[in-house]
Amino acid sequence: MKNNKFYRDKVAVITGASSGIGKALAIEFARRGAKVVLGARREDKLMEVVHTIKEKGGQATYCVMDVTQENLCEKLINTAVEQYGKLDILVCNAGISMRANFCDVDMDVLRRLMNVNFWGAVHCAKHALPHLIRSKGSLVGISSIAGIHGLPGRTGYSASKFALTGFLETVRIENLGSNMHVMIAIPGFTTSNIRYTALTADGSEQGATPRNEGKMMSAETAAKHITTGIRRKKHYLLLDMEGKAVSFIKKITTSLLDKSFYRAMSKEPDSPIRNLMKR
């Protein structure tokens, strides 16, 4: 394992750590010398990641948990403090997506998106905050381009990511005097299973990705950028040109972005937007 002076002996907690960016972050933190605590629902996947880290000389443990359950979020934070004596970094990464028009979607789907993407971060941050203030550590939320500008066919996802951004910005401002660091990371479209497990209008998983995964940033590359962003105490981390362009254009004109996203999303296979156009 490669050591990094900044990360050496720091304790990092990652939610949604059994796959995708969460898994890549756990491995990257450990590679840089941090002790990591993984949180997710699937114990078999968590055990695999911990084994990979330990096999390479790193330190890691896990906690089987569901971010929608506040008591389990508290258990995750307590696991880190009890195992390693402190908490330096919390990455709220757990998330789910959706793909359906608002006029068609079951309301329970929207509630599930908010419970995981927003409330899951709030639950973990609430119990981690005293420890992060004490260590002058970092609270990180993995957001999305959908948290900068609304994406058609992703109402619940966009709403949850906008809520996450507002929450983290406010926590950052409230804690300016404590030197606790808060970062909002926006990886853009990254290779992960989030599109395969995206919820459809009735709440079932779509089981396929509508996008070309081969052209996207890898989870490992995203993890490297995020760990560097934490070390540099970034407030916002836009990882791809698409995200940077969206942020820039939004400052100039909203209608241009609306039309651009509408065209882009309508070109996806079986796009709900295209179906809406036919009505």
Wavefront OBJ file of the C-alpha trace (Angstrom):
o trace
v 0.000 0.000 0.000
v 1.269 3.432 -0.959
v 1.393 5.792 1.997
v 0.397 9.420 1.801
v 1.427 11.733 4.619
v -1.943 13.474 4.746
v -3.912 10.229 4.982
v -1.579 8.236 7.191
v -3.567 6.924 10.203
v -6.662 8.925 9.315
v -9.968 7.117 9.771
v -12.421 7.263 6.875
v -16.021 6.030 6.758
v -17.670 5.414 3.385
v -21.314 4.550 2.775
v -22.354 2.582 -0.281
v -18.884 1.041 -0.106
v -19.654 -2.391 -1.565
v -19.421 -1.304 -5.220
v -18.760 1.555 -7.636
v -17.257 4.787 -6.359
v -17.688 3.733 -2.719
v -15.634 0.580 -3.210
v -12.996 2.457 -5.220
v -12.787 5.129 -2.502
v -12.293 2.542 0.237
v -9.415 0.962 -1.679
v -7.889 4.350 -2.548
v -8.095 5.663 1.039
v -6.400 2.497 2.286
v -3.768 2.721 -0.468
v -2.916 6.194 0.819
v -2.551 4.971 4.399
v -5.980 5.579 5.945
v -7.935 3.130 8.078
v -11.313 2.590 6.447
v -14.747 1.568 7.652
v -17.141 0.384 4.970
v -20.907 0.630 5.228
v -23.451 -1.043 2.930
v -26.254 -3.611 2.955
v -24.522 -6.606 1.353
v -22.153 -8.314 3.773
v -20.644 -10.605 1.148
v -19.565 -7.645 -0.994
v -18.254 -5.726 2.020
v -16.170 -8.737 3.073
v -14.670 -8.923 -0.420
v -13.573 -5.286 -0.334
v -12.112 -5.614 3.170
v -10.240 -8.743 2.066
v -8.817 -6.884 -0.961
v -7.594 -4.047 1.263
v -6.063 -6.292 3.914
v -4.418 -8.446 1.259
v -2.510 -5.344 0.144
v -1.476 -4.422 3.679
v -4.224 -1.928 4.497
v -6.518 -1.646 7.506
v -10.269 -1.980 7.083
v -13.436 -3.175 8.729
v -17.107 -3.026 7.824
v -20.597 -2.536 9.211
v -23.669 -4.016 7.549
v -26.175 -1.178 7.478
v -28.880 0.666 5.583
v -28.574 4.471 5.399
v -32.359 4.873 5.563
v -32.235 3.601 9.160
v -30.816 6.263 11.487
v -29.889 3.769 14.213
v -27.764 1.817 11.709
v -26.041 5.024 10.584
v -25.184 5.685 14.217
v -23.883 2.111 14.458
v -21.611 2.715 11.455
v -20.074 5.827 13.014
v -19.695 4.088 16.373
v -17.936 1.182 14.654
v -15.266 3.552 13.361
v -14.756 5.296 16.699
v -14.732 2.063 18.712
v -12.411 0.271 16.288
v -9.959 3.071 15.547
v -10.563 5.682 18.261
v -11.634 8.609 16.085
v -13.210 9.739 12.812
v -11.503 12.027 10.291
v -13.506 11.599 7.074
v -17.098 10.699 6.273
v -18.041 10.154 2.642
v -21.800 9.997 2.073
v -21.767 8.007 -1.131
v -24.748 5.642 -0.876
v -27.284 6.446 -3.555
v -29.890 5.172 -5.985
v -31.192 6.618 -9.229
v -34.438 6.516 -11.200
v -35.652 6.760 -14.782
v -39.283 7.769 -15.275
v -41.360 10.833 -16.024
v -42.876 12.586 -13.033
v -46.385 12.160 -14.456
v -45.899 8.365 -14.503
v -43.812 7.638 -11.424
v -45.176 6.068 -8.249
v -44.774 8.454 -5.311
v -43.070 5.721 -3.275
v -40.210 5.801 -5.788
v -39.599 9.488 -5.047
v -39.724 8.789 -1.307
v -37.145 6.013 -1.684
v -34.813 8.350 -3.584
v -35.053 10.991 -0.868
v -34.657 8.445 1.936
v -31.435 7.045 0.501
v -29.797 9.993 -1.239
v -30.768 12.785 1.143
v -31.830 11.362 4.486
v -29.104 8.716 4.357
v -26.491 11.478 4.246
v -28.267 13.484 6.946
v -28.447 10.479 9.288
v -24.747 9.705 8.952
v -23.632 13.333 9.131
v -25.664 13.961 12.294
v -23.865 11.245 14.235
v -20.463 11.926 12.677
v -20.483 15.698 13.197
v -19.131 15.859 16.786
v -16.237 13.582 15.821
v -15.471 15.511 12.620
v -15.493 18.827 14.493
v -13.128 17.351 17.071
v -10.717 16.071 14.428
v -11.175 19.076 12.097
v -12.014 16.454 9.536
v -13.925 16.278 6.264
v -17.594 15.685 5.486
v -18.035 14.730 1.834
v -21.203 14.224 -0.180
v -21.202 12.558 -3.585
v -23.615 14.619 -5.640
v -24.299 14.739 -9.384
v -24.797 16.966 -12.384
v -28.458 16.370 -11.508
v -27.780 18.420 -8.376
v -26.678 21.398 -10.488
v -29.498 21.367 -13.033
v -32.632 19.220 -13.221
v -32.456 16.143 -15.440
v -35.648 15.062 -17.269
v -36.770 11.587 -16.312
v -34.886 11.893 -13.005
v -37.139 14.114 -10.889
v -36.549 12.218 -7.639
v -32.829 11.892 -8.273
v -32.395 15.589 -9.077
v -34.516 16.630 -6.088
v -32.475 14.468 -3.724
v -29.160 15.775 -5.043
v -30.304 19.411 -4.873
v -31.374 18.749 -1.277
v -28.012 17.160 -0.508
v -26.172 20.189 -1.901
v -28.248 22.631 0.159
v -27.749 20.553 3.289
v -23.975 20.304 2.909
v -23.559 23.966 2.044
v -25.460 24.939 5.180
v -23.473 22.561 7.402
v -20.277 24.050 5.984
v -21.373 27.616 6.762
v -22.588 26.718 10.256
v -19.201 25.204 11.085
v -16.875 27.838 9.646
v -15.501 28.468 13.126
v -14.547 24.839 13.716
v -12.325 24.373 10.652
v -14.264 21.287 9.677
v -14.058 20.763 5.930
v -17.153 20.097 3.789
v -16.872 19.061 0.149
v -19.507 18.433 -2.513
v -18.095 16.093 -5.158
v -19.739 15.899 -8.578
v -18.158 13.046 -10.532
v -20.381 13.316 -13.609
v -21.364 10.082 -15.359
v -19.146 7.376 -13.858
v -19.023 3.638 -14.439
v -20.966 1.985 -11.613
v -24.049 -0.130 -11.111
v -26.263 2.867 -10.256
v -27.855 2.915 -13.720
v -28.453 -0.842 -13.700
v -30.308 -0.565 -10.382
v -32.128 2.685 -11.252
v -35.804 2.523 -10.351
v -38.467 2.645 -13.032
v -41.912 4.223 -12.675
v -43.294 1.342 -10.605
v -40.212 0.973 -8.388
v -38.660 -2.043 -10.137
v -34.995 -1.943 -11.168
v -34.404 -1.255 -14.858
v -31.619 -3.863 -14.991
v -29.689 -2.191 -17.820
v -27.827 1.022 -18.478
v -29.112 3.469 -21.112
v -25.644 4.952 -21.597
v -22.312 3.824 -23.046
v -20.380 2.904 -19.905
v -17.135 2.571 -21.869
v -16.997 6.322 -22.492
v -17.424 7.259 -18.830
v -14.894 8.016 -16.118
v -13.959 4.920 -14.131
v -14.845 4.677 -10.441
v -11.132 4.319 -9.676
v -10.284 7.578 -11.456
v -13.122 9.359 -9.642
v -11.830 8.035 -6.309
v -8.342 9.398 -6.982
v -9.752 12.853 -7.754
v -11.989 12.808 -4.668
v -9.181 11.827 -2.292
v -7.021 14.580 -3.773
v -9.901 17.054 -3.404
v -10.234 16.191 0.284
v -6.504 16.680 0.834
v -6.704 20.083 -0.869
v -9.789 21.064 1.166
v -11.900 21.748 -1.904
v -15.473 22.951 -1.334
v -16.737 21.827 -4.741
v -15.200 19.197 -6.965
v -16.427 19.024 -10.565
v -14.673 16.061 -12.128
v -15.543 16.133 -15.817
v -15.936 18.715 -18.558
v -19.671 18.064 -18.792
v -20.171 19.041 -15.165
v -17.960 22.105 -15.517
v -19.826 23.147 -18.657
v -23.215 22.725 -16.973
v -22.102 24.830 -14.016
v -20.768 27.556 -16.319
v -23.730 27.642 -18.712
v -26.234 27.688 -15.832
v -24.736 30.992 -14.733
v -25.482 32.433 -18.176
v -28.713 30.899 -19.407
v -31.085 28.291 -18.048
v -33.143 27.771 -21.222
v -30.084 26.594 -23.156
v -29.413 23.923 -20.563
v -33.075 22.871 -20.496
v -33.073 22.237 -24.243
v -29.660 20.559 -24.165
v -30.655 18.076 -21.451
v -34.009 17.468 -23.114
v -32.303 16.512 -26.378
v -29.643 14.397 -24.680
v -32.041 12.404 -22.494
v -34.528 11.862 -25.313
v -31.812 10.037 -27.282
v -31.393 7.318 -24.660
v -32.767 3.857 -25.557
v -36.393 3.548 -24.379
v -36.222 7.105 -23.071
v -39.231 8.100 -20.955
v -38.807 11.597 -22.430
v -39.292 10.268 -25.948
v -42.445 8.498 -24.805
v -43.693 11.741 -23.305
v -43.129 13.543 -26.607
v -45.506 11.112 -28.335
v -48.490 11.931 -26.120
l 1 2 3 4 5 6 7 8 9 10 11 12 13 14 15 16 17 18 19 20 21 22 23 24 25 26 27 28 29 30 31 32 33 34 35 36 37 38 39 40 41 42 43 44 45 46 47 48 49 50 51 52 53 54 55 56 57 58 59 60 61 62 63 64 65 66 67 68 69 70 71 72 73 74 75 76 77 78 79 80 81 82 83 84 85 86 87 88 89 90 91 92 93 94 95 96 97 98 99 100 101 102 103 104 105 106 107 108 109 110 111 112 113 114 115 116 117 118 119 120 121 122 123 124 125 126 127 128 129 130 131 132 133 134 135 136 137 138 139 140 141 142 143 144 145 146 147 148 149 150 151 152 153 154 155 156 157 158 159 160 161 162 163 164 165 166 167 168 169 170 171 172 173 174 175 176 177 178 179 180 181 182 183 184 185 186 187 188 189 190 191 192 193 194 195 196 197 198 199 200 201 202 203 204 205 206 207 208 209 210 211 212 213 214 215 216 217 218 219 220 221 222 223 224 225 226 227 228 229 230 231 232 233 234 235 236 237 238 239 240 241 242 243 244 245 246 247 248 249 250 251 252 253 254 255 256 257 258 259 260 261 262 263 264 265 266 267 268 269 270 271 272 273 274 275 276 277 278 279
